[in-house]
């Protein structure tokens, strides 16, 4: 099974569990059309380079 992007960032310690939970809260309530990585980027938790690297490695 393919690793989820949030799990990837937590495993690499680029996101805390609390940050991942905040991203999911935003996704579920305010931005259901946005992907997890996009919201993490919008909130400043990761960089564009981090997101691109994750997409390549997952």
CHARMM internal coordinates of N, CA and C (Angstrom, degrees):
IC EDIT
DIST 1 N 1 CA 1.4524
DIST 1 CA 1 C 1.5285
ANGL 1 N 1 CA 1 C 109.65
DIST 1 C 2 N 1.2945
ANGL 1 CA 1 C 2 N 115.35
DIHE 1 N 1 CA 1 C 2 N 139.11
DIST 2 N 2 CA 1.4620
ANGL 1 C 2 N 2 CA 121.93
DIHE 1 CA 1 C 2 N 2 CA -178.74
DIST 2 CA 2 C 1.5373
ANGL 2 N 2 CA 2 C 110.79
DIHE 1 C 2 N 2 CA 2 C -71.90
DIST 2 C 3 N 1.3220
ANGL 2 CA 2 C 3 N 115.89
DIHE 2 N 2 CA 2 C 3 N 136.74
DIST 3 N 3 CA 1.4670
ANGL 2 C 3 N 3 CA 121.32
DIHE 2 CA 2 C 3 N 3 CA 179.17
DIST 3 CA 3 C 1.5276
ANGL 3 N 3 CA 3 C 109.65
DIHE 2 C 3 N 3 CA 3 C -70.23
DIST 3 C 4 N 1.3220
ANGL 3 CA 3 C 4 N 115.80
DIHE 3 N 3 CA 3 C 4 N 138.87
DIST 4 N 4 CA 1.4640
ANGL 3 C 4 N 4 CA 120.11
DIHE 3 CA 3 C 4 N 4 CA 176.39
DIST 4 CA 4 C 1.5227
ANGL 4 N 4 CA 4 C 109.38
DIHE 3 C 4 N 4 CA 4 C -76.81
DIST 4 C 5 N 1.3158
ANGL 4 CA 4 C 5 N 115.71
DIHE 4 N 4 CA 4 C 5 N 151.59
DIST 5 N 5 CA 1.4602
ANGL 4 C 5 N 5 CA 120.07
DIHE 4 CA 4 C 5 N 5 CA -174.30
DIST 5 CA 5 C 1.5355
ANGL 5 N 5 CA 5 C 111.80
DIHE 4 C 5 N 5 CA 5 C -62.71
DIST 5 C 6 N 1.3209
ANGL 5 CA 5 C 6 N 116.93
DIHE 5 N 5 CA 5 C 6 N -37.80
DIST 6 N 6 CA 1.4618
ANGL 5 C 6 N 6 CA 119.29
DIHE 5 CA 5 C 6 N 6 CA 177.67
DIST 6 CA 6 C 1.5161
ANGL 6 N 6 CA 6 C 112.11
DIHE 5 C 6 N 6 CA 6 C -63.29
DIST 6 C 7 N 1.3315
ANGL 6 CA 6 C 7 N 116.17
DIHE 6 N 6 CA 6 C 7 N -41.52
DIST 7 N 7 CA 1.4589
ANGL 6 C 7 N 7 CA 120.56
DIHE 6 CA 6 C 7 N 7 CA 177.55
DIST 7 CA 7 C 1.5261
ANGL 7 N 7 CA 7 C 110.94
DIHE 6 C 7 N 7 CA 7 C -63.11
DIST 7 C 8 N 1.3288
ANGL 7 CA 7 C 8 N 115.90
DIHE 7 N 7 CA 7 C 8 N -38.86
DIST 8 N 8 CA 1.4656
ANGL 7 C 8 N 8 CA 121.81
DIHE 7 CA 7 C 8 N 8 CA 177.88
DIST 8 CA 8 C 1.5319
ANGL 8 N 8 CA 8 C 110.39
DIHE 7 C 8 N 8 CA 8 C -58.95
DIST 8 C 9 N 1.3336
ANGL 8 CA 8 C 9 N 116.75
DIHE 8 N 8 CA 8 C 9 N -50.23
DIST 9 N 9 CA 1.4633
ANGL 8 C 9 N 9 CA 120.43
DIHE 8 CA 8 C 9 N 9 CA -178.36
DIST 9 CA 9 C 1.5303
ANGL 9 N 9 CA 9 C 112.15
DIHE 8 C 9 N 9 CA 9 C -66.17
DIST 9 C 10 N 1.3248
ANGL 9 CA 9 C 10 N 117.37
DIHE 9 N 9 CA 9 C 10 N -35.78
DIST 10 N 10 CA 1.4619
ANGL 9 C 10 N 10 CA 120.33
DIHE 9 CA 9 C 10 N 10 CA 177.31
DIST 10 CA 10 C 1.5252
ANGL 10 N 10 CA 10 C 109.93
DIHE 9 C 10 N 10 CA 10 C -68.00
DIST 10 C 11 N 1.3218
ANGL 10 CA 10 C 11 N 116.57
DIHE 10 N 10 CA 10 C 11 N -43.84
DIST 11 N 11 CA 1.4744
ANGL 10 C 11 N 11 CA 120.37
DIHE 10 CA 10 C 11 N 11 CA -179.87
DIST 11 CA 11 C 1.5283
ANGL 11 N 11 CA 11 C 110.97
DIHE 10 C 11 N 11 CA 11 C -59.59
DIST 11 C 12 N 1.3224
ANGL 11 CA 11 C 12 N 117.04
DIHE 11 N 11 CA 11 C 12 N -38.88
DIST 12 N 12 CA 1.4674
ANGL 11 C 12 N 12 CA 121.09
DIHE 11 CA 11 C 12 N 12 CA 179.50
DIST 12 CA 12 C 1.5261
ANGL 12 N 12 CA 12 C 112.85
DIHE 11 C 12 N 12 CA 12 C -84.09
DIST 12 C 13 N 1.3321
ANGL 12 CA 12 C 13 N 115.80
DIHE 12 N 12 CA 12 C 13 N 1.97
DIST 13 N 13 CA 1.4708
ANGL 12 C 13 N 13 CA 123.41
DIHE 12 CA 12 C 13 N 13 CA -179.10
DIST 13 CA 13 C 1.5275
ANGL 13 N 13 CA 13 C 112.37
DIHE 12 C 13 N 13 CA 13 C 60.39
DIST 13 C 14 N 1.3283
ANGL 13 CA 13 C 14 N 115.67
DIHE 13 N 13 CA 13 C 14 N 32.86
DIST 14 N 14 CA 1.4666
ANGL 13 C 14 N 14 CA 120.85
DIHE 13 CA 13 C 14 N 14 CA 174.49
DIST 14 CA 14 C 1.5257
ANGL 14 N 14 CA 14 C 110.52
DIHE 13 C 14 N 14 CA 14 C -92.75
DIST 14 C 15 N 1.3321
ANGL 14 CA 14 C 15 N 116.31
DIHE 14 N 14 CA 14 C 15 N -16.24
DIST 15 N 15 CA 1.4624
ANGL 14 C 15 N 15 CA 122.71
DIHE 14 CA 14 C 15 N 15 CA 173.76
DIST 15 CA 15 C 1.5236
ANGL 15 N 15 CA 15 C 107.73
DIHE 14 C 15 N 15 CA 15 C -134.02
DIST 15 C 16 N 1.3270
ANGL 15 CA 15 C 16 N 115.38
DIHE 15 N 15 CA 15 C 16 N 143.94
DIST 16 N 16 CA 1.4594
ANGL 15 C 16 N 16 CA 119.39
DIHE 15 CA 15 C 16 N 16 CA 171.61
DIST 16 CA 16 C 1.5320
ANGL 16 N 16 CA 16 C 107.98
DIHE 15 C 16 N 16 CA 16 C -87.56
DIST 16 C 17 N 1.3008
ANGL 16 CA 16 C 17 N 115.96
DIHE 16 N 16 CA 16 C 17 N 164.96
DIST 17 N 17 CA 1.4613
ANGL 16 C 17 N 17 CA 120.04
DIHE 16 CA 16 C 17 N 17 CA 176.79
DIST 17 CA 17 C 1.5266
ANGL 17 N 17 CA 17 C 109.94
DIHE 16 C 17 N 17 CA 17 C -60.83
DIST 17 C 18 N 1.3144
ANGL 17 CA 17 C 18 N 116.61
DIHE 17 N 17 CA 17 C 18 N -38.08
DIST 18 N 18 CA 1.4686
ANGL 17 C 18 N 18 CA 121.01
DIHE 17 CA 17 C 18 N 18 CA 179.85
DIST 18 CA 18 C 1.5338
ANGL 18 N 18 CA 18 C 110.85
DIHE 17 C 18 N 18 CA 18 C -63.92
DIST 18 C 19 N 1.3275
ANGL 18 CA 18 C 19 N 117.15
DIHE 18 N 18 CA 18 C 19 N -41.08
DIST 19 N 19 CA 1.4574
ANGL 18 C 19 N 19 CA 120.54
DIHE 18 CA 18 C 19 N 19 CA 178.17
DIST 19 CA 19 C 1.5318
ANGL 19 N 19 CA 19 C 110.46
DIHE 18 C 19 N 19 CA 19 C -65.03
DIST 19 C 20 N 1.3206
ANGL 19 CA 19 C 20 N 117.11
DIHE 19 N 19 CA 19 C 20 N -42.08
DIST 20 N 20 CA 1.4658
ANGL 19 C 20 N 20 CA 120.86
DIHE 19 CA 19 C 20 N 20 CA 178.46
DIST 20 CA 20 C 1.5236
ANGL 20 N 20 CA 20 C 110.55
DIHE 19 C 20 N 20 CA 20 C -61.94
DIST 20 C 21 N 1.3238
ANGL 20 CA 20 C 21 N 116.35
DIHE 20 N 20 CA 20 C 21 N -40.71
DIST 21 N 21 CA 1.4672
ANGL 20 C 21 N 21 CA 120.22
DIHE 20 CA 20 C 21 N 21 CA 177.98
DIST 21 CA 21 C 1.5271
ANGL 21 N 21 CA 21 C 111.13
DIHE 20 C 21 N 21 CA 21 C -64.67
DIST 21 C 22 N 1.3267
ANGL 21 CA 21 C 22 N 117.20
DIHE 21 N 21 CA 21 C 22 N -38.94
DIST 22 N 22 CA 1.4682
ANGL 21 C 22 N 22 CA 120.53
DIHE 21 CA 21 C 22 N 22 CA 177.55
DIST 22 CA 22 C 1.5281
ANGL 22 N 22 CA 22 C 110.50
DIHE 21 C 22 N 22 CA 22 C -63.81
DIST 22 C 23 N 1.3209
ANGL 22 CA 22 C 23 N 116.50
DIHE 22 N 22 CA 22 C 23 N -42.74
DIST 23 N 23 CA 1.4675
ANGL 22 C 23 N 23 CA 120.72
DIHE 22 CA 22 C 23 N 23 CA 178.24
DIST 23 CA 23 C 1.5256
ANGL 23 N 23 CA 23 C 109.99
DIHE 22 C 23 N 23 CA 23 C -59.73
DIST 23 C 24 N 1.3212
ANGL 23 CA 23 C 24 N 116.70
DIHE 23 N 23 CA 23 C 24 N -44.60
DIST 24 N 24 CA 1.4617
ANGL 23 C 24 N 24 CA 120.07
DIHE 23 CA 23 C 24 N 24 CA 179.58
DIST 24 CA 24 C 1.5267
ANGL 24 N 24 CA 24 C 111.84
DIHE 23 C 24 N 24 CA 24 C -64.84
DIST 24 C 25 N 1.3404
ANGL 24 CA 24 C 25 N 117.01
DIHE 24 N 24 CA 24 C 25 N -37.66
DIST 25 N 25 CA 1.4669
ANGL 24 C 25 N 25 CA 120.70
DIHE 24 CA 24 C 25 N 25 CA 176.58
DIST 25 CA 25 C 1.5243
ANGL 25 N 25 CA 25 C 110.33
DIHE 24 C 25 N 25 CA 25 C -60.38
DIST 25 C 26 N 1.3387
ANGL 25 CA 25 C 26 N 115.96
DIHE 25 N 25 CA 25 C 26 N -47.04
DIST 26 N 26 CA 1.4689
ANGL 25 C 26 N 26 CA 120.47
DIHE 25 CA 25 C 26 N 26 CA 179.37
DIST 26 CA 26 C 1.5267
ANGL 26 N 26 CA 26 C 109.55
DIHE 25 C 26 N 26 CA 26 C -62.13
DIST 26 C 27 N 1.3271
ANGL 26 CA 26 C 27 N 115.79
DIHE 26 N 26 CA 26 C 27 N -44.66
DIST 27 N 27 CA 1.4655
ANGL 26 C 27 N 27 CA 120.11
DIHE 26 CA 26 C 27 N 27 CA -178.36
DIST 27 CA 27 C 1.5319
ANGL 27 N 27 CA 27 C 111.06
DIHE 26 C 27 N 27 CA 27 C -61.88
DIST 27 C 28 N 1.3075
ANGL 27 CA 27 C 28 N 116.69
DIHE 27 N 27 CA 27 C 28 N -41.82
DIST 28 N 28 CA 1.4661
ANGL 27 C 28 N 28 CA 120.42
DIHE 27 CA 27 C 28 N 28 CA -176.14
DIST 28 CA 28 C 1.5161
ANGL 28 N 28 CA 28 C 113.83
DIHE 27 C 28 N 28 CA 28 C -77.49
DIST 28 C 29 N 1.3226
ANGL 28 CA 28 C 29 N 117.97
DIHE 28 N 28 CA 28 C 29 N -23.52
DIST 29 N 29 CA 1.4669
ANGL 28 C 29 N 29 CA 119.56
DIHE 28 CA 28 C 29 N 29 CA -175.30
DIST 29 CA 29 C 1.5177
ANGL 29 N 29 CA 29 C 114.26
DIHE 28 C 29 N 29 CA 29 C -111.37
DIST 29 C 30 N 1.3263
ANGL 29 CA 29 C 30 N 118.06
DIHE 29 N 29 CA 29 C 30 N -39.90
DIST 30 N 30 CA 1.4619
ANGL 29 C 30 N 30 CA 120.86
DIHE 29 CA 29 C 30 N 30 CA -172.26
DIST 30 CA 30 C 1.5215
ANGL 30 N 30 CA 30 C 114.74
DIHE 29 C 30 N 30 CA 30 C -110.42
DIST 30 C 31 N 1.3037
ANGL 30 CA 30 C 31 N 117.07
DIHE 30 N 30 CA 30 C 31 N -34.29
DIST 31 N 31 CA 1.4657
ANGL 30 C 31 N 31 CA 121.46
DIHE 30 CA 30 C 31 N 31 CA -171.40
DIST 31 CA 31 C 1.5332
ANGL 31 N 31 CA 31 C 112.11
DIHE 30 C 31 N 31 CA 31 C -131.09
DIST 31 C 32 N 1.3320
ANGL 31 CA 31 C 32 N 118.60
DIHE 31 N 31 CA 31 C 32 N 57.36
DIST 32 N 32 CA 1.4618
ANGL 31 C 32 N 32 CA 119.03
DIHE 31 CA 31 C 32 N 32 CA -175.79
DIST 32 CA 32 C 1.5344
ANGL 32 N 32 CA 32 C 114.06
DIHE 31 C 32 N 32 CA 32 C -63.98
DIST 32 C 33 N 1.3067
ANGL 32 CA 32 C 33 N 117.29
DIHE 32 N 32 CA 32 C 33 N -19.30
DIST 33 N 33 CA 1.4695
ANGL 32 C 33 N 33 CA 120.86
DIHE 32 CA 32 C 33 N 33 CA -179.56
DIST 33 CA 33 C 1.5291
ANGL 33 N 33 CA 33 C 112.51
DIHE 32 C 33 N 33 CA 33 C -84.06
DIST 33 C 34 N 1.3367
ANGL 33 CA 33 C 34 N 117.28
DIHE 33 N 33 CA 33 C 34 N -10.86
DIST 34 N 34 CA 1.4646
ANGL 33 C 34 N 34 CA 120.74
DIHE 33 CA 33 C 34 N 34 CA -177.65
DIST 34 CA 34 C 1.5166
ANGL 34 N 34 CA 34 C 111.36
DIHE 33 C 34 N 34 CA 34 C -94.67
DIST 34 C 35 N 1.3264
ANGL 34 CA 34 C 35 N 115.39
DIHE 34 N 34 CA 34 C 35 N 149.15
DIST 35 N 35 CA 1.4584
ANGL 34 C 35 N 35 CA 121.89
DIHE 34 CA 34 C 35 N 35 CA 177.19
DIST 35 CA 35 C 1.5269
ANGL 35 N 35 CA 35 C 109.78
DIHE 34 C 35 N 35 CA 35 C -81.15
DIST 35 C 36 N 1.3203
ANGL 35 CA 35 C 36 N 115.16
DIHE 35 N 35 CA 35 C 36 N 157.10
DIST 36 N 36 CA 1.4612
ANGL 35 C 36 N 36 CA 122.82
DIHE 35 CA 35 C 36 N 36 CA -178.77
DIST 36 CA 36 C 1.5272
ANGL 36 N 36 CA 36 C 111.15
DIHE 35 C 36 N 36 CA 36 C -52.39
DIST 36 C 37 N 1.3294
ANGL 36 CA 36 C 37 N 117.21
DIHE 36 N 36 CA 36 C 37 N -48.85
DIST 37 N 37 CA 1.4629
ANGL 36 C 37 N 37 CA 121.51
DIHE 36 CA 36 C 37 N 37 CA -178.05
DIST 37 CA 37 C 1.5109
ANGL 37 N 37 CA 37 C 113.22
DIHE 36 C 37 N 37 CA 37 C -62.66
DIST 37 C 38 N 1.3310
ANGL 37 CA 37 C 38 N 116.42
DIHE 37 N 37 CA 37 C 38 N -36.71
DIST 38 N 38 CA 1.4668
ANGL 37 C 38 N 38 CA 120.16
DIHE 37 CA 37 C 38 N 38 CA 178.75
DIST 38 CA 38 C 1.5266
ANGL 38 N 38 CA 38 C 110.80
DIHE 37 C 38 N 38 CA 38 C -64.71
DIST 38 C 39 N 1.3033
ANGL 38 CA 38 C 39 N 116.08
DIHE 38 N 38 CA 38 C 39 N -41.10
DIST 39 N 39 CA 1.4643
ANGL 38 C 39 N 39 CA 120.27
DIHE 38 CA 38 C 39 N 39 CA 179.85
DIST 39 CA 39 C 1.5253
ANGL 39 N 39 CA 39 C 110.35
DIHE 38 C 39 N 39 CA 39 C -68.72
DIST 39 C 40 N 1.3276
ANGL 39 CA 39 C 40 N 117.21
DIHE 39 N 39 CA 39 C 40 N -41.78
DIST 40 N 40 CA 1.4677
ANGL 39 C 40 N 40 CA 120.63
DIHE 39 CA 39 C 40 N 40 CA 177.29
DIST 40 CA 40 C 1.5235
ANGL 40 N 40 CA 40 C 110.35
DIHE 39 C 40 N 40 CA 40 C -58.43
DIST 40 C 41 N 1.3196
ANGL 40 CA 40 C 41 N 116.36
DIHE 40 N 40 CA 40 C 41 N -40.13
DIST 41 N 41 CA 1.4601
ANGL 40 C 41 N 41 CA 121.92
DIHE 40 CA 40 C 41 N 41 CA 177.72
DIST 41 CA 41 C 1.5335
ANGL 41 N 41 CA 41 C 110.22
DIHE 40 C 41 N 41 CA 41 C -66.55
DIST 41 C 42 N 1.3210
ANGL 41 CA 41 C 42 N 116.77
DIHE 41 N 41 CA 41 C 42 N -46.92
DIST 42 N 42 CA 1.4737
ANGL 41 C 42 N 42 CA 121.34
DIHE 41 CA 41 C 42 N 42 CA 179.26
DIST 42 CA 42 C 1.5253
ANGL 42 N 42 CA 42 C 112.28
DIHE 41 C 42 N 42 CA 42 C -58.46
DIST 42 C 43 N 1.3270
ANGL 42 CA 42 C 43 N 116.69
DIHE 42 N 42 CA 42 C 43 N -37.34
DIST 43 N 43 CA 1.4650
ANGL 42 C 43 N 43 CA 121.00
DIHE 42 CA 42 C 43 N 43 CA -178.96
DIST 43 CA 43 C 1.5276
ANGL 43 N 43 CA 43 C 112.68
DIHE 42 C 43 N 43 CA 43 C -80.70
DIST 43 C 44 N 1.3245
ANGL 43 CA 43 C 44 N 116.34
DIHE 43 N 43 CA 43 C 44 N -6.13
DIST 44 N 44 CA 1.4590
ANGL 43 C 44 N 44 CA 120.43
DIHE 43 CA 43 C 44 N 44 CA 178.04
DIST 44 CA 44 C 1.5131
ANGL 44 N 44 CA 44 C 113.97
DIHE 43 C 44 N 44 CA 44 C 81.22
DIST 44 C 45 N 1.3281
ANGL 44 CA 44 C 45 N 117.06
DIHE 44 N 44 CA 44 C 45 N 15.23
DIST 45 N 45 CA 1.4613
ANGL 44 C 45 N 45 CA 120.57
DIHE 44 CA 44 C 45 N 45 CA -179.61
DIST 45 CA 45 C 1.5249
ANGL 45 N 45 CA 45 C 112.30
DIHE 44 C 45 N 45 CA 45 C -78.32
DIST 45 C 46 N 1.3178
ANGL 45 CA 45 C 46 N 116.69
DIHE 45 N 45 CA 45 C 46 N -27.81
DIST 46 N 46 CA 1.4616
ANGL 45 C 46 N 46 CA 122.37
DIHE 45 CA 45 C 46 N 46 CA 178.85
DIST 46 CA 46 C 1.5247
ANGL 46 N 46 CA 46 C 108.40
DIHE 45 C 46 N 46 CA 46 C -135.59
DIST 46 C 47 N 1.3313
ANGL 46 CA 46 C 47 N 116.04
DIHE 46 N 46 CA 46 C 47 N 166.72
DIST 47 N 47 CA 1.4627
ANGL 46 C 47 N 47 CA 120.83
DIHE 46 CA 46 C 47 N 47 CA 176.09
DIST 47 CA 47 C 1.5264
ANGL 47 N 47 CA 47 C 109.59
DIHE 46 C 47 N 47 CA 47 C -100.28
DIST 47 C 48 N 1.3091
ANGL 47 CA 47 C 48 N 114.96
DIHE 47 N 47 CA 47 C 48 N 168.08
DIST 48 N 48 CA 1.4614
ANGL 47 C 48 N 48 CA 119.82
DIHE 47 CA 47 C 48 N 48 CA 176.39
DIST 48 CA 48 C 1.5270
ANGL 48 N 48 CA 48 C 110.02
DIHE 47 C 48 N 48 CA 48 C -60.87
DIST 48 C 49 N 1.3187
ANGL 48 CA 48 C 49 N 116.85
DIHE 48 N 48 CA 48 C 49 N -39.07
DIST 49 N 49 CA 1.4666
ANGL 48 C 49 N 49 CA 121.05
DIHE 48 CA 48 C 49 N 49 CA 177.64
DIST 49 CA 49 C 1.5320
ANGL 49 N 49 CA 49 C 110.92
DIHE 48 C 49 N 49 CA 49 C -62.26
DIST 49 C 50 N 1.3394
ANGL 49 CA 49 C 50 N 116.94
DIHE 49 N 49 CA 49 C 50 N -41.61
DIST 50 N 50 CA 1.4661
ANGL 49 C 50 N 50 CA 120.69
DIHE 49 CA 49 C 50 N 50 CA 177.33
DIST 50 CA 50 C 1.5245
ANGL 50 N 50 CA 50 C 110.67
DIHE 49 C 50 N 50 CA 50 C -58.89
DIST 50 C 51 N 1.3297
ANGL 50 CA 50 C 51 N 115.86
DIHE 50 N 50 CA 50 C 51 N -44.70
DIST 51 N 51 CA 1.4623
ANGL 50 C 51 N 51 CA 121.05
DIHE 50 CA 50 C 51 N 51 CA -178.40
DIST 51 CA 51 C 1.5271
ANGL 51 N 51 CA 51 C 110.98
DIHE 50 C 51 N 51 CA 51 C -65.20
DIST 51 C 52 N 1.3193
ANGL 51 CA 51 C 52 N 116.84
DIHE 51 N 51 CA 51 C 52 N -44.99
DIST 52 N 52 CA 1.4595
ANGL 51 C 52 N 52 CA 120.67
DIHE 51 CA 51 C 52 N 52 CA 179.96
DIST 52 CA 52 C 1.5265
ANGL 52 N 52 CA 52 C 110.92
DIHE 51 C 52 N 52 CA 52 C -62.63
DIST 52 C 53 N 1.3299
ANGL 52 CA 52 C 53 N 117.15
DIHE 52 N 52 CA 52 C 53 N -40.61
DIST 53 N 53 CA 1.4718
ANGL 52 C 53 N 53 CA 121.54
DIHE 52 CA 52 C 53 N 53 CA 179.13
DIST 53 CA 53 C 1.5291
ANGL 53 N 53 CA 53 C 109.77
DIHE 52 C 53 N 53 CA 53 C -64.74
DIST 53 C 54 N 1.3205
ANGL 53 CA 53 C 54 N 116.86
DIHE 53 N 53 CA 53 C 54 N -41.86
DIST 54 N 54 CA 1.4655
ANGL 53 C 54 N 54 CA 120.76
DIHE 53 CA 53 C 54 N 54 CA 179.17
DIST 54 CA 54 C 1.5192
ANGL 54 N 54 CA 54 C 110.93
DIHE 53 C 54 N 54 CA 54 C -61.76
DIST 54 C 55 N 1.3144
ANGL 54 CA 54 C 55 N 116.05
DIHE 54 N 54 CA 54 C 55 N -44.20
DIST 55 N 55 CA 1.4667
ANGL 54 C 55 N 55 CA 120.27
DIHE 54 CA 54 C 55 N 55 CA -179.02
DIST 55 CA 55 C 1.5357
ANGL 55 N 55 CA 55 C 109.95
DIHE 54 C 55 N 55 CA 55 C -62.06
DIST 55 C 56 N 1.3131
ANGL 55 CA 55 C 56 N 117.01
DIHE 55 N 55 CA 55 C 56 N -38.99
DIST 56 N 56 CA 1.4652
ANGL 55 C 56 N 56 CA 121.22
DIHE 55 CA 55 C 56 N 56 CA 178.77
DIST 56 CA 56 C 1.5344
ANGL 56 N 56 CA 56 C 111.92
DIHE 55 C 56 N 56 CA 56 C -67.18
DIST 56 C 57 N 1.3278
ANGL 56 CA 56 C 57 N 117.28
DIHE 56 N 56 CA 56 C 57 N -34.15
DIST 57 N 57 CA 1.4576
ANGL 56 C 57 N 57 CA 121.56
DIHE 56 CA 56 C 57 N 57 CA -171.78
DIST 57 CA 57 C 1.5214
ANGL 57 N 57 CA 57 C 115.34
DIHE 56 C 57 N 57 CA 57 C -94.95
DIST 57 C 58 N 1.3015
ANGL 57 CA 57 C 58 N 116.71
DIHE 57 N 57 CA 57 C 58 N -9.21
DIST 58 N 58 CA 1.4745
ANGL 57 C 58 N 58 CA 118.69
DIHE 57 CA 57 C 58 N 58 CA -178.90
DIST 58 CA 58 C 1.5170
ANGL 58 N 58 CA 58 C 109.55
DIHE 57 C 58 N 58 CA 58 C -94.91
END
COOR INIT
IC SEED 1 N 1 CA 1 C
IC BUILD
